[in-house]
């Protein structure tokens, strides 16, 4: 390891399938919530999470455990079905007109306080910017590849006192907080189920093909098999 690289001990009880994504997706979700909380307290907030992949589900669990009401948006029905197990109060298909408005209406709200955009879809970025209310925060996490442009109304951002921030990866402090969170949370939320299937090291080519297929949230390699 390079000198100065943060190293966090996970202990003996945490399953490998829970610990494996900690230094990637889960810590990125922690960093995203930390950035949002610089502007808006998570406790008591209505949080929109766009994208129910590894980062999005982790962000949902983190926000829900801190006292937020979480709405998850994802076009994949299977991922929407996972969302309540990670603390989501509602899981919507963003392609359906008024789906978010309907979910917010059940809460007596018409805007969200925080939007965590974890999909990278330009339409989801635009929806997040449109959904957040006065003084709210939009944290972009998923836009890590060229995906097109998004039209932004600067007047709405200015008059709405909206903060828009980008988060890419995480710090050592985020990683320490991630492991601390997972030590307790993996018993409440099925993080272990998100790394599936798991292949033997000898079957690495098959594992890479499965990962490239896009069906699995994460694919594991177990050298003990």
Backbone torsions as a table, in degrees:
resi	resn	phi	psi	omega
1	UNK	NA	148.6	174.8
2	UNK	-67.2	147.2	176.9
3	UNK	-57.8	134.7	179.6
4	UNK	90.2	-3.3	178.3
5	UNK	-67.2	124.2	178.4
6	UNK	-64.5	133.4	177.6
7	UNK	-125.2	127.0	-177.1
8	UNK	-120.8	129.9	177.8
9	UNK	-80.7	128.3	-177.9
10	UNK	-94.0	-16.7	-178.5
11	UNK	87.2	179.2	-173.9
12	UNK	-92.1	-19.5	-172.5
13	UNK	-84.2	-29.4	-175.1
14	UNK	-70.8	124.8	179.4
15	UNK	-61.9	148.9	-178.6
16	UNK	-60.7	-34.1	-178.7
17	UNK	-71.0	-20.4	173.8
18	UNK	-83.2	-41.6	-175.6
19	UNK	-73.5	-32.1	-172.0
20	UNK	-56.5	-45.4	-179.6
21	UNK	-82.7	-0.6	-174.7
22	UNK	-59.9	-39.2	-177.8
23	UNK	-87.5	23.6	177.0
24	UNK	-143.7	-96.4	-172.4
25	UNK	-65.1	-44.2	-174.3
26	UNK	-67.0	-41.9	178.5
27	UNK	-67.5	-32.2	175.9
28	UNK	-65.3	-39.0	176.5
29	UNK	-64.0	-40.3	176.7
30	UNK	-60.9	-43.8	179.6
31	UNK	-62.9	-38.7	-180.0
32	UNK	-64.9	-44.4	178.9
33	UNK	-66.5	-37.7	178.1
34	UNK	-62.3	-41.0	179.4
35	UNK	-65.5	-42.1	179.1
36	UNK	-62.6	-38.7	-175.0
37	UNK	-72.8	-11.6	171.2
38	UNK	-67.0	-19.8	-177.7
39	UNK	-111.5	-39.2	-173.5
40	UNK	-137.1	129.3	175.2
41	UNK	-61.1	132.4	179.8
42	UNK	-70.8	-41.1	179.7
43	UNK	-59.2	123.9	-180.0
44	UNK	85.0	-5.6	-178.3
45	UNK	-81.8	157.6	167.1
46	UNK	-97.7	120.2	-173.1
47	UNK	-116.4	126.5	172.8
48	UNK	-98.8	125.3	175.6
49	UNK	-113.0	115.9	179.0
50	UNK	-96.8	117.5	-179.3
51	UNK	102.4	111.6	-179.4
52	UNK	-101.0	46.2	171.1
53	UNK	-86.9	-160.1	-176.4
54	UNK	-63.1	-44.2	179.5
55	UNK	-67.4	-46.7	-176.8
56	UNK	-62.8	-45.3	179.3
57	UNK	-65.8	-37.1	176.8
58	UNK	-64.2	-43.4	178.7
59	UNK	-63.2	-38.8	178.5
60	UNK	-62.2	-46.1	-180.0
61	UNK	-63.6	-43.1	178.9
62	UNK	-60.6	-48.2	-177.4
63	UNK	-65.8	-43.5	180.0
64	UNK	-63.0	-40.8	-179.8
65	UNK	-67.4	-21.2	177.8
66	UNK	-93.3	6.9	174.4
67	UNK	98.0	13.0	177.8
68	UNK	-88.3	157.9	168.7
69	UNK	-97.5	122.3	-168.9
70	UNK	-112.2	131.4	171.4
71	UNK	-114.5	124.7	179.3
72	UNK	-106.2	134.9	177.8
73	UNK	-119.0	125.1	177.0
74	UNK	-158.9	137.2	180.0
75	UNK	-74.1	-14.4	-177.6
76	UNK	-85.7	116.8	-176.6
77	UNK	-60.0	-38.9	-178.6
78	UNK	-63.9	-38.8	179.8
79	UNK	-73.0	-34.8	175.3
80	UNK	-62.8	-37.1	180.0
81	UNK	-67.0	-27.3	177.2
82	UNK	-73.4	-27.9	-168.2
83	UNK	-57.2	-43.3	179.8
84	UNK	-60.4	-28.1	178.6
85	UNK	-72.6	-11.7	176.1
86	UNK	-113.0	25.6	170.0
87	UNK	95.0	-1.3	-177.8
88	UNK	-70.4	133.7	174.4
89	UNK	-80.9	-26.6	178.5
90	UNK	-148.0	147.0	176.0
91	UNK	-129.8	120.4	-172.4
92	UNK	-120.5	156.1	172.8
93	UNK	-92.5	114.2	-176.0
94	UNK	-65.8	-13.4	179.2
95	UNK	-79.1	-14.7	-179.6
96	UNK	-86.0	127.0	179.5
97	UNK	-60.9	136.4	175.1
98	UNK	66.8	13.6	179.2
99	UNK	-64.1	-44.0	179.5
100	UNK	-68.3	-41.7	179.1
101	UNK	-59.9	-38.9	178.9
102	UNK	-66.3	-42.1	178.7
103	UNK	-64.8	-39.9	179.0
104	UNK	-68.7	-35.4	-179.4
105	UNK	-61.0	-35.3	178.5
106	UNK	-65.9	-19.6	178.4
107	UNK	-97.4	-0.4	-176.2
108	UNK	71.6	29.3	-177.7
109	UNK	-127.4	160.0	172.1
110	UNK	-126.4	3.5	178.0
111	UNK	-145.5	162.2	175.7
112	UNK	-105.1	160.7	178.8
113	UNK	-89.8	-36.0	-177.8
114	UNK	-135.9	137.7	172.4
115	UNK	-123.7	124.5	174.8
116	UNK	-107.6	112.2	-176.5
117	UNK	-99.4	106.8	-173.3
118	UNK	-114.2	7.2	-176.3
119	UNK	-97.3	-31.8	-175.4
120	UNK	84.8	0.2	179.0
121	UNK	-75.9	128.2	178.0
122	UNK	-56.1	-37.9	179.1
123	UNK	-66.5	-34.6	178.0
124	UNK	-71.0	-35.8	175.9
125	UNK	-62.6	-46.2	179.4
126	UNK	-61.9	-41.1	179.7
127	UNK	-65.0	-38.8	178.6
128	UNK	-64.1	-42.9	179.0
129	UNK	-64.1	-34.7	-179.6
130	UNK	-77.9	-24.5	-172.2
131	UNK	-84.6	-24.9	-171.8
132	UNK	-78.9	143.4	-177.2
133	UNK	-92.7	-170.8	-177.8
134	UNK	-61.5	130.3	179.6
135	UNK	77.1	8.3	-176.5
136	UNK	-81.6	177.4	-178.4
137	UNK	-132.6	135.3	173.9
138	UNK	-116.4	121.1	179.4
139	UNK	-113.6	118.5	-179.2
140	UNK	-93.9	123.1	-177.4
141	UNK	-121.7	-35.4	-169.8
142	UNK	-83.9	-11.1	-174.7
143	UNK	-84.6	73.0	-176.5
144	UNK	-111.0	16.0	178.7
145	UNK	-150.9	156.6	178.7
146	UNK	-58.9	126.3	-176.6
147	UNK	-141.9	12.5	-179.4
148	UNK	102.5	176.5	-177.0
149	UNK	-105.2	161.9	-179.4
150	UNK	-127.8	131.3	176.3
151	UNK	-76.3	130.0	-178.8
152	UNK	-123.1	133.2	174.4
153	UNK	-90.5	101.0	-175.5
154	UNK	-63.3	-30.1	179.1
155	UNK	-62.8	-39.6	179.4
156	UNK	-64.8	-39.6	178.9
157	UNK	-63.8	-44.9	-177.0
158	UNK	-70.2	-54.1	-177.8
159	UNK	-66.9	-28.1	179.4
160	UNK	-85.7	-1.7	-179.5
161	UNK	52.4	40.7	-176.5
162	UNK	-87.4	134.3	174.5
163	UNK	-98.7	127.6	175.5
164	UNK	-117.2	123.2	-176.3
165	UNK	-134.3	152.0	174.2
166	UNK	-111.5	139.3	177.4
167	UNK	-126.0	125.2	178.4
168	UNK	-128.9	115.0	-176.4
169	UNK	66.1	-148.6	-165.4
170	UNK	-162.3	174.6	178.0
171	UNK	-107.0	173.9	176.0
172	UNK	-61.5	-36.3	177.3
173	UNK	-64.0	-39.6	176.6
174	UNK	-61.3	-41.8	-179.3
175	UNK	-64.9	-41.7	177.9
176	UNK	-62.5	-42.3	178.7
177	UNK	-66.5	-33.9	178.8
178	UNK	-62.5	-49.1	-179.2
179	UNK	-64.3	-39.9	176.8
180	UNK	-60.9	-43.1	178.1
181	UNK	-63.3	-47.0	-175.5
182	UNK	-67.5	-31.2	178.7
183	UNK	-54.8	-35.7	-178.3
184	UNK	-97.9	-38.1	-168.2
185	UNK	-79.3	-23.7	-174.6
186	UNK	-67.1	-17.7	174.7
187	UNK	-80.2	-21.1	179.1
188	UNK	-95.2	-35.2	-178.0
189	UNK	-118.7	140.2	-172.9
190	UNK	-79.0	59.3	179.1
191	UNK	-59.5	-32.1	-178.1
192	UNK	-62.0	-30.2	-177.1
193	UNK	-75.8	-11.2	-176.0
194	UNK	-79.8	-17.3	176.1
195	UNK	-103.8	94.5	-173.3
196	UNK	-164.4	129.7	7.0
197	UNK	-83.3	168.2	177.1
198	UNK	-117.5	129.4	-176.7
199	UNK	-111.6	157.5	169.8
200	UNK	-70.6	154.3	-178.7
201	UNK	-58.9	-33.5	179.2
202	UNK	-65.3	-18.4	-178.9
203	UNK	-103.8	32.4	-176.3
204	UNK	-60.0	-38.0	179.4
205	UNK	-61.9	-41.2	178.4
206	UNK	-65.9	-37.8	178.9
207	UNK	-64.6	-42.1	179.4
208	UNK	-64.2	-38.4	178.2
209	UNK	-65.2	-40.1	178.8
210	UNK	-65.3	-40.3	179.0
211	UNK	-65.9	-40.2	-179.4
212	UNK	-67.4	-22.5	-179.2
213	UNK	-69.1	-21.5	174.9
214	UNK	80.8	1.6	-179.5
215	UNK	-77.3	-39.6	-176.2
216	UNK	-87.1	145.7	173.8
217	UNK	-69.1	-44.1	174.3
218	UNK	-147.9	144.2	176.5
219	UNK	-111.1	137.4	-177.9
220	UNK	-106.8	152.9	170.4
221	UNK	-121.9	125.9	-178.8
222	UNK	-114.6	107.5	-178.0
223	UNK	-69.4	-10.4	179.7
224	UNK	-81.8	-14.2	-177.0
225	UNK	-80.2	NA	NA
